[in-house]
Amino acid sequence: MVGERKMTMNFKNSKNEALKQLDFFLSDKIKEYSQKRNFDYGPNKRENVSCLSPYFTHRLINEYDTIKKVLDKYSYIEVEKFIQEIFWRIYWKGWLEQRPKVWSDFLSDLKEINQDSNYLRAINGETNINCFNDWVRELKENNYLHNHSRMWFASIWIFTLRLPWQKGAEFFMKYLLDGDAASNTLSWRWVAGLQTKGKNYLAKSFNISKFTNNRYNNTKLIEDAIPLKDQRDYKPKKIELSDKIDNYENLIVFENDLDIEKIKFSKYNQIHFVLLKNDERYLKLDDKVIKFKRKLLESKFSLVENKNGVLSGNQLRSFLENQKFFHVVYPSVGENLTFLKKLTKEKNLEVSYIIKPEDQYCWQFSNKGFFNFKSNIPKILSHLKLN
């Protein structure tokens, strides 16, 4: 079994493989999750975490189905920390849905930031901080980092290397297979001290040493930096999404929500799977990430008959030249929704979104901090009949 787990970083492209990985984790590893989840033992030893995030990000497996499966086997108290970690992803999405300007401001900020020599040394793993350099290489090779290392990385980037948090968030989005607009952007803001104003996260040498099992000792860091400040204030707004169009000519599916088994495809004349090319994106992706996304999209082809292949953004734009109405599996605030809104404005199109009722229910609790959301988890579990 050890040999099998050394393949953890070789993420598969099918739902069956994702479910096998989930089953393996649930067999006995989840029992130790709360005690061992913060340890990063290196890329070839990931038994202490689930490594399911690339599948959740694209909804190759569904968060709610996973929670149900976990709670069918274990009591909530036994797996509380793991359930909460899944809900963090849902919470971040809901928080950003109510404050989409955080995303648009992030993209605008990037345009104004220059890439200096310090930045280039950082992204090439050429700093004087060994653990940071190793994480750069690991990220580029495996397109994955342990969550605790992501926090250390972001803290070092912002407070020791003194680089803009926006460029760090962009760097992660380029290489991570589980790069998610909400989780990634808001986690970087949290480390910086912008998400919870006045409260930043500081990587400390003793903490890195302890939770890497002494792989990195005596790391020289700035451990007393003050939080970043931003005068912009983002108040939550009501989420308003159109879902009333009855025309069933076209259905559009982006790669970041592939939980489409419950959709009645027979109603549609054409189903378009869309993967934006790098020249159509604000945030460019590593080739391996693009290939991973394409494989995930292709894995869904067998479910539908009236498919129109994997289209680029420009191909979709051309195809819809003479169309006015279409349905789309709601991709949430991020790259795909930014593209979609631009397209609908250009072509004067009308969109009807297919939104998961579970998301809509959970997002109402994302208007404040996670503590408030967490206090509502029992209510969510009961309402959605997950426990």
Secondary structure, DSSP 4 states (H G I P E B T S, - for coil): -HHHHTTTTS--SSHHHHHHHHHHHHHTGGGGHHHHTT----TT--TTS---HHHHHTTSS-HHHHHHHHHHHS-TTTTHHHHHHHHHHHHHHHHHHT-THHHHHHHHHHHT----HHHHHHHTT-SS-HHHHHHHHHHHHHS---HHHHHHHHHIIIIIS---HHHHHHHHHHH-TT--HHHHHHHHHHHHTTTTTT------HHHHHHHTTTSS-S------PPPP--------------------SEEEEETT----TTS-GGG-SEEEEE---GGG-SS---HHHHHHHHHHHHTTGGG-SSEEEEE-HHHHHHHGGG--EEEEE---TTHHHHHHHHHHHHHT-EEEEE--HHHHHHHTT-SS-HHHHHHTHHHHHHHTT--
